[in-house]
Amino acid sequence: MPKLPLMCDHRCMAPKTARARRLGIALRTHREAAGLTLEAAADEINSTRSTLSRYENAQTLVSPATVRALLTLYGVGPDETAAAVQLAKDARKPGWWVSYSYLLDRRTIDFIALEAEATGIANFEPSVVPGLLQTADYIRGVMRGGPHTLSDEQVEQRVKLRLDRQQRLTGDEPPILDAIIDEGALLRPVGDRTVMGGQLQHLLKMAELPNITVQVIPLSAGYHRGTRGSLHILEFADPEDPIIASVETVAGQMVLDRPGDLRTCTKIMEHLRTVALSPAASRDELLRLLNER
């Protein structure tokens, strides 16, 4: 087949959205089914092994023309090729978070892009209220107490970013959010008494929504499997999209997608649900903490 001229794909870096991941998995699956190595396939389209690997790992955006060339090489039928080409076009559409890319590191942007497409979000937080359930004043307190010294303008930019992330929870077709919070996070003051009181009231209000469940792990549960750090698990509507886990480290957000890591994270989340109070008992605990302020 004719060689495909190299395009700007190697420069078109973008967050790992669910669509980009789905496309990368499809490209790898079809290449392997065709019995081609990365080197052989890359040579056929006048590319390189590393570039093709980045396509398959969703580290670089792949153009619709390149997708068509690859799937033609792999002997994929016209209907499936057309669907993949459309997926490549969709993956290149900028998300709402693009305007905030300059604020955050690549790994955090990757996570936000995935979260924006998730239909199910499970989040455990040991030290702070989950970001999707934070009030504006609470966010300000967190940002001012973070590892970086931020100007007032930078704080407000991050407040707006987090509030924009929260819009999906009350929009059309909102995701299911299961939020598990260690009681220590609710006892730790962020801002003044008014800020914490407003945050507790907000948690109670959000827990009334049909798509949101809030559970509290009481201090009486002792040391548990989530004590070491926060954990997110994202699920997606398309069965071709595997779940994604994310943990927070001192170096930032780390996205995990290896089967072994996912099994471990899923088991930890299941354990946290069992040691947490029921949603009804958690509501009572939130009311108690609010009344004691």
Protein Blocks (a to p, Z undefined) as FASTA:
>chain_A
ZZddddfklmmgcdddfklmmmmmmmmmmmmmnopafklmmmmnopafklmmmmmnopac
cdfklmmmmmmmnopafklmmmmmmmmmmmmpccfklmmmmmpcfklmmmmmmmmmpcbd
cdddfkbccfklccfklmmmmmmmmmbdcdfklmmmmmmmmmmmmmmmmmghiacddddd
dfklmmpcghjfklmmmmmmmmmmmmmpmkbccddddfklopafklnpccdddddfblkl
ccddddddfkbccddfbfklmmmmmmmmmmmmmmpccfklmmmmmmmmmmmZZ
